[in-house]
């Protein structure tokens, strides 16, 4: 608080100087007007001399002010004294003209002088209301000449009562100016102090939010490591034995639940910090809807519910938008409907209209036959963490973030998410969006998000799909296929095992990758940091490198850049980025560093094997092209 007060006191001098400097033209215009008025009384020669003197004083003011305005900050005692001197001299030169007006103009000249001095006092008060010392320096000479008014009235042989009246008027006006000036100084100081405190509070809040966001990001990154190990270990535990399979399924469900909650928490944090962004890429809308319904079909069948879609055939195929975020919103809404609907059906109704000049207006409605909601429940529906109310979390689970995140994502896309419901009449969630037309000739890459627990549970355990990680380089994603078929990767290179380098600063991640890929016959070398990875790349040739992005000292992107620039035996080896940072700017940074593909943490067998298949297929296709 003390430093803030010091800053205000120091800046008040600079503010007063800036105010007087900005009013220089106003003072010159006033001087010219006064000169025209007094010229008939005092003559041209005297007026010309006074104008020249006043201009010289104004020039002196500008000389004193210039270094202060060019380098604002704390003023030395010498500069403060210089400012007070030029202000007092300027005020004295202007006010001294009142003596001549009294001397030559008599009573009429005196009235004019009193009015001129009153106006000058008000101007001096307004032009220095941030600094009391500068205000006093400007007011003192004018106040002195004004207080001399009763003397001049007496010199004109006025009666005693008239002299007393003039004295009283002058004293009252001077008192009014002094009180008003003091209040203006205090008010200005309070405004500046309040602004400084508000700015200080804003900066503290921003720092706190930044620290909070950084903390959550770090915790989220670290949590993905054990979650990935849980999921990888559970996948390897699956066996024909029913008890072992059930145990593995339990571990998988627990890991997916942790991952789903973590994803929601990080999304909520990014939105609150203003760091959430949406993309605009070409995608197949009909295919996205078909995949979404397919993923939820198993959940609906397990609960004995009917799951229908209406209007899909009339939807456009090629649109441009953020397919992952649109899918996330639909999954959240379908998850909510599945969670609260015990019997009946859930319907996804879709409609589309052409929107000029080159887009589509889209409407998605998720209608359920659940219990419906009261007015009070609707009012709190999109409030984050509100699942804790009325035992919802205890009965149905979840963090209460899904609907809040969905509304924020739709807002970012320029659309609206609304809901209508009544007790006993089910609920109807409506998403309205306007998306541009897509390029029919563009290569469409579908990205399947496997981060939600409900979607994962909808997949049958016997056939686990291969979700496609977000690709750094724009290339077709591999078709989903059962994990059971993936040993074909090893069969293709039966004579010579695949040589892989796994770079990660966490031992548990390196072990998880080995657990997933070693059964395929891969020969795996590991490195705990970027420098060791570069050494390993000088010692042997690898077919694929899995590179953790966030590592101490030398991160994955810089390691990849050095690998590419070094010209060694692995300068052209495909590098797969492995990271929890999946924002578009992070993917672009990986691409710019020379990474060929992208797989997100926590690692799962389908995602890791899918990435390996993709880069091997790309390498084979490139080799065939070069041979041809």
SEDOVEX-790785 format. One record per residue (C-alpha): residue in one letter; x, y, z. Coordinates in steps of 0.001 Angstrom, whole numbers, plus 500000, padded with zeros to 6 digits. Example, Ala and Ser with C-alpha at 12.3 -4.5 7.8 and 13.67 -1.06 7.14 Angstrom:
<atoms>
a512300495500507800/s513670498940507140/
</atoms>
This chain:
<atoms>
x500000500000500000/x502885502347500784/x504494501834497389/x501185502584495693/x500905505915497529/x504469506801496542/x503718506009492911/x500660508291493028/x502681511164494569/x505413510811491979/x503077510579489014/x501024513630490123/x503852515977489065/x504087514402485634/x500293514487485304/x500191518211486234/x502970518971483747/x501107517064481041/x497907518959481795/x499611522367481623/x501469521372478469/x498227520321476819/x496577523630477805/x499357525781476285/x497296526599473208/x494361527517475423/x496549529969477392/x497885531552474197/x494365532028472800/x493276533596476114/x496307535926476020/x495455537009472472/x491843537733473465/x492940539774476492/x495445541665474354/x492682542691471953/x490521543853474855/x493174545976476559/x494776547446473433/x492323550398473281/x493199551184476924/x496969550702476977/x497990551137473358/x499533548860470747/x503146549248471880/x502477548156475474/x500251545302474345/x502901544064471876/x505574544105474573/x503362542206476997/x502518539562474363/x506212539043473552/x507018538655477256/x504189536149477751/x505278534122474701/x508819533999476089/x507511532713479416/x505433530034477636/x508490528948475653/x510427528668478900/x507651526464480289/x507897524103477296/x511682523851477725/x511262522847481362/x508425520412480575/x510008518587477632/x512466516300479511/x509760515464482045/x507319514410479327/x509951512471477373/x511105510499480431/x508262510451482967/x509121509200486407/x510253510500489745/x511212514203489544/x514280515473491282/x514000518400493690/x515637520675491108/x513085519839488432/x510202520272490843/x511537523706491764/x511907524565488056/x508286523550487396/x506973525650490279/x509075528636489158/x507887528693485533/x504263528191486608/x504483531067489090/x506228533360486567/x503666532562483856/x500800533253486265/x502425536512487475/x502978537877483951/x499362537199483002/x497875538517486278/x500082541651486320/x498074542987483402/x495267543636485894/x497356546452487431/x497455548294484117/x493725547737483633/x492986549286487062/x495404552151486436/x494164553178483001/x490630551780482781/x489354552982486123/x486300551241487554/x485406549589484220/x488966548342483805/x488908547074487388/x485760545056486796/x487371543554483692/x490545542790485689/x488548541053488454/x486695538906485915/x489949538060484115/x491673537062487370/x488698534905488434/x488775533068485116/x492546532592485368/x492237531132488881/x489645528578487761/x491814527619484785/x494907527179486981/x492886525006489339/x491624522745486537/x495005522429484824/x496842521136487901/x494252519275489945/x496524516248490372/x499341518164492079/x498596520557494914/x502014522255494745/x501651523138491055/x498110524365491677/x499260526667494466/x502092528000492282/x499578528931489607/x496951530341491966/x499150532366494326/x500017535319492015/x496452535621490677/x495001535372494198/x497347538108495393/x496286540501492632/x492620539676493217/x492912540314496965/x494269543765496112/x490896544696494598/x489606546519497743/x492766548680497695/x492134549729494107/x488458550384494884/x489493552614497796/x491975554440495526/x489055555341493270/x487461557232496191/x484717554613496737/x482692554777499942/x483552552605502928/x480612550214502597/x481472549663498920/x485100548884499787/x483933546423502467/x481582544740499998/x484393544362497444/x486685542896500115/x484038540439501283/x483312539297497718/x486993538778496950/x487636536855500182/x484588534623499675/x485581533846496093/x489162533086497146/x487908530827499931/x485624529023497456/x488519528470495038/x490773527160497818/x488176524692499126/x487228523524495634/x490858523107494643/x491592521035497738/x488616518778497058/x489640518348493435/x493135517308494487/x491742514791496980/x489206513455494470/x491878513029491799/x494182511275494240/x491351508944495312/x490518508123491699/x494151507353490906/x494530505323494092/x491378503331493338/x492559502738489776/x495969501621491025/x494410499239493535/x492042497854490900/x494933497362488473/x496979495695491194/x494064493383491994/x493632492571488303/x497298491699487908/x497219489536491032/x494102487755489757/x495731487167486365/x498889485841488005/x496825483613490270/x494818482300487314/x497985481715485312/x499580479886488232/x496394477876488743/x496241476949485062/x499919476024484960/x499518473926488099/x496536472039486695/x498320471519483383/x501354470104485180/x499228467871487396/x497211466748484375/x500392465910482481/x501760463907485412/x498458462101486017/x498365460845482442/x501506458801483093/x500027456422485724/x496694456369483880/x498482455228480724/x500265452507482675/x496957451350484213/x495285451079480812/x498277449395479169/x498633446902482016/x494898446143482008/x494974445434478274/x497747442898478765/x495877441206481636/x492953440181479442/x492776436397479185/x490235433645478586/x489940433255482340/x486735435014483357/x488039436234486705/x491195437737485179/x489163439316482396/x486753440863484894/x489660442223486927/x491216443710483821/x487882445271482848/x487601446798486325/x491092448320486048/x490278449601482560/x487046451210483721/x488844452875486648/x491574454213484383/x489075455497481822/x487053457150484585/x490176458941485845/x490998460015482298/x487465461268481597/x487405463337484787/x490862464705484019/x489853465658480471/x486785467505481746/x488793469333484418/x491470470455481947/x488866471561479391/x487073473579482076/x490374475185483126/x491320476089479540/x487916477676478958/x488131479667482193/x491601480917481252/x490488481881477734/x492887479368476180/x490349477054474567/x490272477303470767/x488253475621468023/x489434474603464572/x487847474837461133/x488754471781459047/x486897469782456416/x485085466715457729/x482312464319456755/x479285465257458866/x477268462143458016/x480178459872458851/x480677461646462182/x477002461186463068/x477092457496462088/x480204456877464194/x478695458695467173/x475500456651467047/x477476453438466608/x479529454154469721/x476418454701471836/x474427451775470456/x475994449337472937/x475176451537475942/x471557451890474798/x471169448151474236/x472670447408477660/x470037449633479324/x467180448353477158/x466716451732475454/x465975452499471822/x468482454803470141/x467250456477466932/x468429459119464532/x466079461154462352/x466944463300459347/x470508462060458773/x469931461449455069/x469098465132454513/x472277466380456200/x475126467789454094/x478193465594453844/x481081468039453458/x481308470837456057/x484094472752457763/x484426472927461553/x485978471379464635/x484813467772464329/x486415466687467607/x484668469388469641/x481301468890467911/x481578465170468590/x482510465940472214/x479358468048472660/x477108465378471123/x478756462703473282/x478201464800476418/x474536465297475565/x473990461636474680/x475813460615477868/x473505462856479885/x470440461362478189/x471662457786478730/x472470458531482364/x469021459798483343/x466742457774481045/x465653454467482584/x463171453356479909/x461859454447476532/x464049455905473830/x466615458544472985/x466347460301469637/x468919462386467814/x467065464641465348/x469159466531462827/x468156469222460349/x470030471459457920/x469261474495455750/x471434476400453288/x472842479536454899/x474014482257452540/x476511483005451254/x478252479636451600/x477294477583454594/x474698475497456392/x472506476161459410/x472534472940461442/x470214471833464216/x470906468863466508/x468243467799469006/x468765465105471636/x465345464088472984/x464938461594475828/x462051460058477768/x463673460590481156/x462131462127484283/x462509465715483059/x463636468685485131/x462090471344487322/x462530475081486734/x465089475256489529/x467082472374488023/x467067474044484608/x468388477261486153/x471405475393487566/x471872472969484702/x474914474617483095/x476596475548486384/x479973473796486738/x480264471184489514/x476539471378490297/x476267467569490256/x476799467736494007/x473268469102494450/x470440466729495339/x472713463659495368/x473113463555491576/x476812462772491762/x476326460027494302/x473695458309492182/x474906458891488620/x478584459875488946/x480411462542486980/x481966465880487825/x479125468121486679/x481332469760484025/x480076468129480824/x477111470419480092/x478999473575481136/x481883472646478828/x479454471825476010/x477752475215476199/x481107477010476259/x482353475049473252/x479214475827471258/x479572479500472212/x483153479435470894/x481824478074467600/x479297480903467372/x476271478696468063/x473759478113470858/x472967475257473230/x469514475388474821/x467297472998476772/x463576472515477297/x462172470192479938/x459360469646482408/x458830467064485159/x457609463786483684/x458029464963480071/x461680464194479354/x464273466681478141/x465167468195474781/x468672469636474245/x469095471706471078/x472388472659469441/x472275475225466642/x475370475907464547/x476312477579461295/x479165475814459506/x480772476725456167/x480547474323453244/x483452471932453069/x485709471249450136/x484555468017448472/x488029467504447019/x489779468014450363/x491318465054452116/x489175464424455174/x490891462998458230/x488518461606460836/x489801461765464413/x488081459508466928/x488153460824470482/x488438457938472935/x488675460094476043/x485149459623477399/x484297456784479743/x480790456231478406/x482056455798474854/x484726453353475952/x482136451312477819/x479981451107474715/x482686449120472919/x482541445363473340/x485573443934475173/x486210441279472538/x486831443757469728/x488635446890470858/x488792449532468114/x491909451322467033/x491151455000467610/x493082457368465449/x495406459808467161/x495350463382465908/x497778463457463010/x500437466133462813/x501006465716459105/x497776465795457067/x497391462207455909/x494629459577455818/x494004457888459142/x494134454076459193/x490836452248459263/x489856450970462727/x490489447269463158/x490597444790466064/x493627444759468292/x493785441028467695/x494817441688464095/x497713443983464953/x500442441306465190/x500438441540461412/x502848444427461917/x505395441962463209/x504555439360460557/x505387441796457789/x508916442075459119/x509338438508460329/x512881438222459063/x513989441379460806/x512209442702463908/x511153446322464049/x513743448458465818/x512103451102467959/x513531453871470143/x511307454975473032/x512278458333474575/x510542459398477801/x511750460836481093/x509265458652483037/x510324455034483457/x506689453958483806/x505899455301480321/x508872453501478797/x507780450279480466/x504192450757479259/x505332451090475630/x507515448024475996/x504606446093477496/x502420446948474503/x504900446538471636/x507310443804472712/x504696441030472195/x504683442082468524/x508320441079468235/x509715444621468299/x513280445277469357/x513004448239471749/x515719450619472902/x514904453251475530/x516287456662476454/x515475458746479527/x516057462181477960/x516783463974474703/x520567463946474993/x520661460172475560/x518251459748472635/x520649461604470308/x523483459334471475/x521391456214470799/x520581457552467325/x524301457716466545/x524822454116467679/x522023452308465794/x519421452722463050/x515770452654464101/x512587452129462121/x510414454405464336/x511108456742467256/x508473457424469922/x509405460813471405/x507954462322474574/x507484466057473997/x507717467466477512/x511090466500479006/x513525468460481216/x516588470184479744/x516096469044476133/x512458468574475154/x511175466290472420/x510722468975469777/x514255470311470180/x515616466767470179/x513797466096466897/x515118469322465368/x518692468368466266/x518129464843464958/x516915466169461596/x519692468744461315/x522452466344462384/x522398464280459187/x523044461031461095/x521726457550460337/x518305458431461816/x517881461880460287/x514922460635458229/x513483458149460736/x509785458813461476/x509303460417464894/x505963459964466658/x505185462718469187/x503887461352472503/x502367464038474733/x499380465166476753/x499440468601475079/x496899468223472277/x495988471838471480/x496234472828467774/x499230475062468453/x501011472148470165/x500348469874467188/x501607472575464805/x504773472976466886/x505422469225466661/x504933469321462906/x507298472277462579/x509950470383464555/x509867467518462039/x507641464995463810/x505639462737461511/x502709461728463697/x501015462450467009/x499647460173469732/x498175461572472939/x498651460446476513/x497563458410478334/x498842455716475996/x496542452850475106/x497401449779473031/x495011450679470166/x496333454235469888/x499995453224470087/x499692450342467612/x497578452499465306/x500312455151465274/x502950452497464548/x500891451077461685/x500337454532460240/x503982455599460104/x505073452197458763/x502454452370456018/x503568455901455165/x507209454808455062/x506371451846452825/x504311454004450485/x507089456587450260/x509668453891449518/x507455452437446796/x507006455875445246/x510741456521445252/x511406453085443701/x508846453714440973/
</atoms>
